[in-house]
Amino acid sequence: MNTSRSRGRTPRTLRVAALAVLLTTGAFTPSASADSARTETPVGTSGGVTETVVRVKAPLPASFGARPAACDWLSYLRYRSSSGPASSADADRVLVAQPGILEGAGAFDSVARNTVTRAAEQGRHIEFWALDRRSNCLEDRTGIASGDQHTAVDYYYRGKQVEGRTFAGFVGNDKLGWMAKLGIEQTVRDEYTLLAAELPDQGVRKDKVLCGGHSLGGVITGYFATADFDGDPATTADAGHNQCAGYFALDTTVSTSLGDLSGSIPDDTNLPDVGLGYGVVQAGLDSGLLPRSLSAPVLLNPETMTLLAIAGVGALQNPGGEADLPSHLPANTNSEATNRFLFSKDTATFLTGSPAVKDFRLTNEAILGSLMDDQSVPLAFLQSSVGFFDGGPITDKNFPVTNGSSSQPGLFGTEYKAIPAEPHGPLYTWRNYDRVGDPDDPGYRSSDGTPFTAAGKEVTDIQELARSMAGQPLDFTEQYFPTKLVTDLELATSPQVKRLIVHPDGLTANPTLTVLAGDGLLAGRVPADLHPVVADGYQHLDVLTAAPVQNNGRPEPVSTALTEFARTP
């Protein structure tokens, strides 16, 4: 390992030990009594950052109908400097982050730690709150929290118990009636409710809170900034923009439009046709004729998103060990479709299913890299830059788009895709981000001579990514993303949604920091008037997952920009 590049990283043995403490102590179980209106439970302290999981009771209106008791709570991961004040109100700043589409609080783990650490090095104590949207209440982390990959597979897919608990199954549309009303109005209301509960003094909120988000979280922040929460536009202490001292956008913009998020929603999702109009769509959601949560056959459904976390468990548990996850998983339509989509080098392989992923020898880290790296996964909004395959010959992956093609770059991105070339051959390992470009790097190239990657394109530590996906009490993904949240935003010109923008000047009422991934969703169409900070070589998820020290030896630019923004009076 090039030690000059690894400064600031927590050694893997310590990360695994910290994970073991988290899992064995059941840190995701509220420490307060069941009837408490607030619980805060330690997750761990590492590298001068203390992490807790906070839950605040905030019952939905009765009009939402029946729902699990857990869905009357709001949750977030709280990151703060271990040497700083215990009370959030005494912090210098509090950054509050809304997740992107199909994203949970765990996705912010690295950027939160990096930002809190960077500020502490400068003598300032800030907090980072990674929000979970209410729909994350439906997720069961029991199998993941076991810390064992086989146990997790058996829990979610074979009905085996873990600590006396049996998985109730993935939730069907008939059980999601309450989510038919979970749109943009309730989402911004939840953020206001949480802020008011945690920081009751509106003056403190206005002075110290920075509101923002990643991807779709930027649009949610835009609606929050323009909202009115007491029903009287003439009284503005409750207005969204008066809960924040500033806004931040991570590979997105703070706006009330989906226009800057082209490519964030695949065409094959079950999203209803909004051309039907607001009333018809809402009636379909209420009746259950339309799907109340967003999903697609490949990767974007609760079953396969659980698989992402299970891959993270394996990468933490035994990084360099030969993976048996593909063979241990029971055969089903979702996993088969996902495996073919990700591991087919061309259309013929996809159609025949041969060779399949189980025909290749891969380490556990290589499995996770295959599921998340920008040289493997085609969907741009799921991509991170965590390194590259190693250990054997590599070939072009020309499915679903041919390498070098400009077809649908918004959805598939522009990075060349690669796949192991020899089934039943060598053990393919994973070259972490900070070893790309080292003297022993084979320097794999595409068939047209284009290098698949380079040191400047790799920014995320695969072990940190695994920790974010499998070692957090709140999920990296949002398995049951409310359909209504997207249809509301797509129907922004309808009277039912337009009425929510009560204070349009709220968008410009506070300073805004825009940080964009150089190779992310806005690549090639950067809005210059926003004077964005551009993180070169970053993909859409890298703005959340990048390691604290980059391959050029410089500090990670997203957290650096956030820290500097937090210093602004």
SVG drawing of the C-alpha trace seen along z (x, -y; Angstrom):
<svg xmlns="http://www.w3.org/2000/svg" viewBox="-59 -39 65 62">
<polyline fill="none" stroke="black" stroke-width="0.4" points="0.0,0.0 1.1,-3.5 1.1,-4.9 1.4,-8.5 -2.1,-8.1 -3.7,-6.4 -3.2,-9.0 -6.4,-9.8 -7.9,-6.3 -8.9,-4.1 -7.1,-0.8 -9.3,2.0 -8.8,4.1 -10.1,1.2 -13.0,0.6 -14.0,4.3 -13.6,4.2 -15.8,1.1 -18.4,2.9 -18.3,5.9 -18.9,3.7 -21.8,2.0 -23.4,5.3 -22.9,7.1 -24.2,4.2 -27.3,3.9 -26.7,0.2 -29.7,-0.3 -32.0,0.6 -33.3,-2.5 -31.8,-2.9 -34.6,-4.9 -38.0,-3.5 -40.5,-2.6 -42.8,-5.5 -40.1,-8.1 -40.6,-10.9 -36.9,-10.7 -34.1,-8.1 -30.4,-8.5 -28.2,-5.5 -24.4,-5.3 -23.1,-3.7 -19.5,-4.3 -16.6,-6.7 -13.7,-6.6 -11.1,-9.0 -12.5,-11.8 -16.0,-11.5 -18.9,-10.3 -21.9,-8.7 -25.3,-8.1 -28.7,-7.2 -31.5,-9.5 -35.2,-8.7 -37.9,-11.3 -41.6,-10.4 -43.6,-12.3 -47.0,-10.5 -48.5,-10.9 -52.0,-12.4 -54.8,-9.9 -55.7,-10.5 -52.7,-8.4 -54.4,-5.3 -52.9,-2.1 -49.1,-1.8 -46.4,-0.1 -45.7,-1.8 -42.1,-2.4 -43.4,-4.7 -44.6,-7.2 -40.9,-8.0 -38.3,-10.1 -34.7,-8.9 -31.3,-10.3 -27.6,-9.6 -25.9,-12.3 -22.1,-12.8 -20.3,-15.2 -16.8,-15.9 -15.9,-13.8 -14.2,-16.8 -17.1,-19.2 -20.2,-20.1 -22.7,-17.4 -25.7,-19.6 -26.4,-20.3 -27.5,-23.8 -24.0,-24.6 -22.3,-23.4 -20.8,-26.0 -22.9,-24.6 -25.4,-21.8 -25.5,-20.4 -28.8,-18.6 -28.8,-16.4 -31.7,-14.9 -30.9,-11.7 -31.3,-11.2 -33.7,-8.9 -33.7,-5.3 -31.1,-6.5 -30.9,-6.2 -29.0,-7.9 -26.2,-5.4 -25.0,-6.7 -23.7,-9.9 -21.4,-8.1 -18.1,-9.0 -18.8,-12.6 -20.2,-13.2 -17.1,-11.9 -14.8,-13.7 -16.6,-17.0 -16.8,-16.8 -13.1,-15.8 -12.0,-18.6 -13.8,-21.2 -12.3,-19.9 -8.8,-20.2 -9.6,-23.9 -10.9,-24.3 -14.6,-24.3 -17.2,-21.8 -19.9,-21.1 -22.5,-18.4 -23.8,-16.4 -27.3,-15.0 -27.9,-12.3 -31.7,-12.1 -33.7,-8.9 -37.0,-9.5 -40.0,-8.1 -40.4,-5.2 -37.2,-3.7 -39.2,-2.5 -40.2,0.5 -36.7,2.0 -35.5,4.9 -31.7,4.8 -31.6,7.9 -29.8,10.1 -27.3,7.4 -26.7,6.7 -25.6,10.3 -22.3,9.4 -22.3,12.7 -23.0,13.0 -24.4,16.6 -26.6,15.7 -28.0,12.7 -28.8,14.6 -30.5,17.3 -32.5,14.7 -33.8,12.8 -34.1,15.5 -34.6,18.9 -36.8,18.0 -34.2,18.8 -34.4,17.1 -31.8,14.7 -31.9,14.1 -35.4,15.5 -36.7,13.2 -38.1,14.4 -38.1,12.1 -41.7,11.1 -40.9,10.8 -40.6,7.9 -43.6,5.6 -46.2,5.8 -48.2,2.9 -51.3,3.9 -49.5,3.1 -48.3,-0.4 -51.6,-2.2 -50.3,-4.9 -47.5,-5.7 -50.0,-6.8 -50.0,-10.2 -46.3,-10.3 -45.3,-13.0 -43.3,-16.2 -45.6,-18.0 -45.2,-15.5 -41.5,-15.0 -40.6,-18.7 -43.0,-18.8 -41.1,-15.9 -37.8,-17.9 -39.4,-20.9 -40.9,-18.8 -37.5,-17.2 -35.6,-20.5 -38.1,-22.1 -38.0,-19.2 -34.2,-18.9 -33.5,-22.7 -36.6,-24.4 -35.1,-27.9 -35.9,-29.2 -33.1,-31.8 -30.6,-29.0 -31.9,-27.2 -31.7,-30.3 -28.2,-31.1 -26.6,-27.6 -28.4,-25.1 -27.3,-24.5 -30.0,-22.6 -29.1,-20.5 -29.0,-17.2 -27.7,-14.8 -29.4,-14.3 -33.2,-14.4 -32.3,-15.9 -31.5,-19.2 -35.0,-19.4 -36.5,-18.5 -34.4,-21.3 -35.8,-23.7 -39.3,-22.9 -38.3,-23.1 -36.9,-26.6 -40.1,-27.8 -42.5,-26.2 -44.7,-27.7 -45.4,-25.6 -48.0,-27.4 -50.6,-28.1 -50.1,-31.9 -47.8,-33.3 -47.7,-36.6 -45.8,-35.1 -42.4,-34.0 -40.6,-32.7 -41.9,-29.3 -41.0,-29.7 -38.6,-27.1 -35.9,-29.6 -35.9,-30.9 -34.9,-27.5 -31.6,-27.6 -28.5,-29.9 -27.6,-28.5 -28.1,-25.6 -25.8,-23.0 -26.3,-20.8 -24.3,-17.6 -24.3,-16.7 -27.6,-18.4 -29.0,-22.0 -31.3,-23.5 -34.4,-24.1 -38.0,-23.0 -37.4,-21.3 -36.3,-17.8 -34.6,-19.2 -31.1,-18.9 -31.5,-15.2 -31.8,-13.7 -30.7,-10.1 -31.6,-9.6 -34.7,-7.5 -34.4,-4.6 -37.1,-4.2 -38.0,-0.7 -39.3,-1.6 -42.9,-1.2 -43.4,-5.0 -47.0,-5.8 -47.7,-8.0 -48.1,-11.5 -49.8,-12.6 -52.9,-11.2 -53.0,-14.3 -52.6,-14.8 -56.2,-13.6 -56.0,-10.4 -52.5,-9.5 -53.5,-10.2 -56.7,-8.1 -54.6,-5.3 -52.2,-5.5 -55.0,-5.6 -56.7,-2.6 -53.6,-0.6 -54.1,-0.3 -50.8,-2.1 -47.6,-1.0 -47.0,-3.0 -43.2,-2.4 -40.7,-2.8 -39.0,0.3 -37.6,2.0 -36.6,5.5 -32.9,4.9 -31.2,3.6 -34.0,1.2 -36.3,3.2 -36.2,4.2 -34.9,7.7 -31.9,6.7 -31.1,3.6 -30.8,5.9 -28.4,7.9 -26.1,4.8 -25.9,4.6 -25.2,8.3 -22.3,7.9 -21.0,5.2 -21.2,7.6 -19.0,10.0 -16.5,7.3 -16.1,6.3 -16.2,9.9 -13.5,11.4 -12.4,8.9 -9.8,11.0 -11.6,14.3 -13.1,16.1 -16.8,15.2 -19.5,17.8 -22.4,15.3 -23.5,16.0 -23.8,19.8 -25.3,19.4 -28.1,17.1 -31.3,19.0 -32.3,18.8 -35.1,16.3 -36.1,13.9 -34.8,10.7 -31.3,12.0 -31.0,13.7 -32.0,10.6 -29.5,8.4 -26.6,10.9 -27.2,11.1 -27.5,7.3 -24.2,6.7 -22.1,9.6 -23.0,10.0 -20.3,8.9 -22.7,8.7 -26.4,9.2 -25.8,12.9 -24.5,13.6 -27.4,11.7 -29.9,13.8 -28.3,17.2 -27.1,16.5 -23.7,18.2 -21.2,17.6 -22.9,16.5 -21.4,14.7 -21.1,17.9 -18.8,19.2 -16.1,16.6 -13.8,16.7 -14.2,13.4 -13.1,12.1 -15.8,10.6 -14.4,7.1 -14.6,7.8 -18.3,8.8 -19.0,5.5 -16.9,3.6 -18.9,5.3 -22.2,4.1 -21.1,0.5 -18.1,-0.6 -18.5,-2.9 -16.5,-0.4 -19.1,2.2 -22.6,1.0 -24.2,-0.7 -26.7,-3.0 -25.0,-6.4 -26.8,-7.3 -25.6,-4.1 -21.9,-4.6 -19.0,-5.1 -15.2,-5.0 -13.8,-2.4 -10.9,-0.9 -10.8,1.9 -10.6,5.6 -7.2,7.3 -5.8,10.8 -6.6,11.9 -7.5,10.8 -10.3,8.3 -12.5,7.7 -15.0,5.0 -18.5,5.1 -20.7,4.1 -24.0,4.6 -26.4,2.8 -24.4,0.1 -21.3,0.6 -18.1,-0.9 -17.5,-4.2 -21.1,-4.8 -22.8,-8.1 -26.2,-6.4 -28.1,-7.6 -25.1,-9.0 -27.4,-10.6 -28.5,-7.1 -25.5,-5.0 -22.7,-7.5 -19.6,-7.7 -17.0,-5.4 -15.9,-2.3 -17.3,0.9 -15.2,4.0 -15.8,7.6 -13.5,10.5 -12.7,12.5 -12.0,16.0 -14.7,18.1 -13.4,21.0 -10.1,19.2 -7.9,17.2 -9.2,15.6 -10.2,12.0 -9.3,9.6 -10.0,5.9 -7.5,3.1 -8.6,0.4 -8.8,-3.2 -5.4,-4.2 -3.5,-1.4 -4.7,-2.3 -1.7,-3.6 0.8,-1.9 3.9,-0.3 2.3,3.2 -1.0,2.0 -1.5,4.0 -3.1,0.9 -6.0,2.7 -7.2,1.3 -10.3,1.6 -10.2,3.3 -9.9,-0.1 -6.8,-0.9 -8.7,-3.2 -7.5,-2.8 -10.4,-1.6 -9.4,-3.9 -6.6,-5.9 -5.6,-7.1 -7.4,-10.5 -10.7,-8.7 -10.7,-6.6 -11.7,-8.3 -13.6,-6.0 -12.2,-3.4 -14.0,-0.1 -13.8,0.7 -15.4,-2.6 -18.1,-2.0 -18.7,1.5 -18.9,-0.1 -21.5,-2.6 -23.6,0.2 -23.3,2.9 -22.0,1.3 -24.6,-1.4 -27.9,-1.1 -29.7,-3.0 -29.6,-1.7 -27.5,-3.0 -30.6,-2.5 -34.3,-3.3 -36.0,-0.1 -39.5,-1.5 -39.2,-4.8 -42.6,-6.6 -43.9,-6.8 -45.8,-9.9 -42.7,-11.8 -41.6,-11.5 -45.0,-12.0 -45.6,-15.2 -42.3,-16.6 -43.1,-15.6 -46.5,-17.3 -45.0,-20.5 -47.2,-22.7 -50.4,-21.2 -52.3,-23.4 -52.0,-20.8 -48.2,-21.0 -47.8,-24.7 -49.6,-25.7 -46.7,-24.3 -44.3,-27.0 -45.5,-29.8 -42.2,-31.7 -40.5,-31.4 -37.9,-33.9 -36.8,-31.4 -34.6,-29.8 -32.3,-32.8 -32.8,-34.0 -29.7,-32.3 -26.2,-31.6 -25.9,-28.3 -23.0,-25.9 -23.2,-23.7 -20.7,-20.8 -20.9,-18.7 -19.3,-15.4 -17.1,-16.0 -18.4,-12.8 -21.8,-12.8 -25.4,-13.6 -24.6,-17.2 -21.3,-16.4 -21.1,-18.6 -23.9,-20.9 -22.6,-22.6 -24.8,-25.6 -22.0,-28.3 -24.2,-30.9 -24.1,-28.8 -20.3,-29.0 -20.1,-25.3 -17.2,-23.5 -16.5,-20.6 -14.9,-17.4 -12.9,-16.1 -13.3,-12.4 -16.1,-11.9 -19.3,-9.9 -22.7,-10.6 -22.2,-8.6 -18.6,-9.6 -19.7,-13.0 -20.9,-11.0 -18.5,-8.1 -15.0,-9.5 -12.1,-8.8 -10.6,-11.6 -7.3,-11.6 -7.3,-11.4 -4.8,-9.9 -3.2,-13.3 -2.4,-13.5 -5.0,-16.3 -7.9,-16.4 -11.2,-15.2 -12.8,-18.2 -16.5,-17.8 -16.0,-17.8 -13.4,-20.5 -15.9,-22.7 -18.6,-21.9 -16.2,-22.8 -15.3,-26.1 -19.0,-26.9 -19.8,-26.2 -17.3,-28.9 -19.2,-31.6 -20.8,-34.0"/>
</svg>
